[in-house]
Amino acid sequence: MQSFPLERDGLVPVYVQIRKRLLDRITSGDLKAGDLMPSEQEISGTLGVSRMTARQAVKSLCDWGIAYSMRGKGTFVSPVKLEKNFRQAQSFTEEMNALGFRPSSQVFALKAERAPTEVAEALKAGRNSEVIRLDRLRLANSKPMGIECAYLLHSMCPGLIHVFDPQASLYETLWKQFGLSIAVADEIVEVGLPSAAAASLLRISRNKPVFLFTRVSYARRGHSMQAVEYVKSTYRGDRYKIANRLTRAKLKLAGISV
């Protein structure tokens, strides 16, 4: 790391100045995604600051999701965050393929069970309705991105357990095998902290914020929509960002559009 002048008696804290210089190197392309960043020891020795100050500068970049640390290996530049598109009802596989990433999955559960109360209500099914539960770790280019727990009405796709390929798109399978085309989805997004199990699977610490998605997907059946899928997902906050386009409705005041 090259030395640069620091304003030690200025209004801007020294660690913020160091952070800005590191951030400039990342935005300029000098440090790219996956590159090893200067260590605390290197920053401290080159700039003549304490290890605590150097640690504070690096940690703040990690807190922002711009960098991430691996014990015993160092701190690395984070990949560019992927945009979560809310304008289309896409599966994870479809999203990753559209972005040029290689999607894959690890399946933890694929079984039939009685619908939990929350699921039955969301799918507008009877209390004793049977659902197919599909739990998966979703990966992009072999890196963990999120965990999904999906429930599908067994009556809508009765043979899914036997025909579903874990590496294939679920929505594509629903269409090809059962004639179900997902047309609309209602999705709620919240921010929270991962459970211990989720943090372990996603390879993050428990104090790292995550996106919590709840989705109900509908397929067209004749002239109506039928709820088919209920999904609870946990996605890494340091690898996703939410992108949307908002439009302003026209207001009419005293006959004048504004």
Long-range contacts (C-beta under 8 A, 24 or more apart in sequence): 1-38, 1-42, 1-43, 1-46, 1-47, 2-46, 3-46, 3-47, 4-47, 6-47, 6-49, 14-49, 14-53, 15-53, 15-54, 15-56, 15-57, 15-60, 16-57, 16-60, 18-43, 18-47, 18-49, 18-53, 18-54, 18-57, 19-57, 19-60, 19-61, 22-57, 22-58, 22-61, 23-61, 23-66, 26-66, 26-77, 31-77, 32-77, 33-77, 33-78, 33-79, 33-80, 34-76, 34-77, 34-79, 35-76, 35-77, 36-74, 36-75, 36-76, 37-61, 37-67, 37-74, 37-75, 37-76, 37-77, 39-74, 39-75, 65-237, 65-238, 65-239, 68-238, 78-238, 78-239, 79-143, 79-239, 81-238, 81-239, 81-240, 81-241, 82-140, 82-145, 82-239, 82-240, 82-241, 83-240, 83-241, 83-242, 83-243, 84-211, 84-235, 84-240, 84-241, 84-242, 84-243, 85-243, 86-187, 86-242, 86-243, 86-244, 87-244, 87-245, 89-182, 89-183, 89-184, 89-185, 89-217, 90-171, 91-169, 91-170, 91-171, 91-172, 91-182, 92-138, 92-145, 92-146, 92-148, 93-168, 93-169, 93-170, 93-171, 93-172, 94-169, 94-171, 96-140, 101-140, 101-141, 102-140, 102-141, 102-142, 103-138, 103-139, 103-140, 104-138, 104-139, 104-140, 104-142, 104-167, 105-136, 105-137, 105-138, 105-139, 105-166, 105-167, 106-136, 106-137, 106-139, 106-166, 107-134, 107-135, 107-136, 107-166, 108-135, 108-136, 108-137, 109-133, 109-134, 109-135, 110-134, 110-135, 110-161, 110-164, 110-166, 111-161, 112-154, 112-161, 115-151, 116-151, 118-230, 119-151, 119-230, 122-216, 122-227, 122-230, 123-151, 123-153, 123-216, 123-227, 123-228, 123-229, 123-230, 124-227, 125-153, 125-227, 129-153, 129-154, 129-155, 130-154, 130-155, 132-157, 132-160, 132-161, 134-164, 134-170, 136-166, 137-201, 143-239, 144-201, 144-202, 144-203, 144-236, 145-202, 145-235, 145-236, 145-239, 145-240, 146-202, 146-211, 146-233, 146-234, 146-235, 146-236, 146-240, 147-198, 147-201, 147-202, 147-233, 147-234, 147-235, 148-231, 148-232, 148-233, 149-231, 149-232, 149-233, 150-229, 150-230, 150-231, 151-229, 151-230, 151-231, 152-228, 152-229, 153-227, 153-228, 156-180, 156-219, 156-226, 156-228, 157-228, 174-219, 174-228, 180-219, 180-228, 181-219, 181-220, 182-217, 182-218, 182-219, 182-228, 182-229, 183-218, 183-219, 183-220, 183-225, 184-217, 184-218, 184-225, 185-215, 185-216, 185-217, 185-218, 186-215, 186-216, 186-218, 187-213, 187-214, 187-215, 187-216, 188-213, 188-214, 188-215, 189-213, 189-242, 190-214, 191-237, 194-234, 195-234, 198-234, 202-234, 202-236, 204-236, 204-238, 208-236, 208-237, 208-238, 209-237, 210-234, 210-235, 210-236, 210-237, 211-235, 211-236, 211-237, 211-240, 211-242
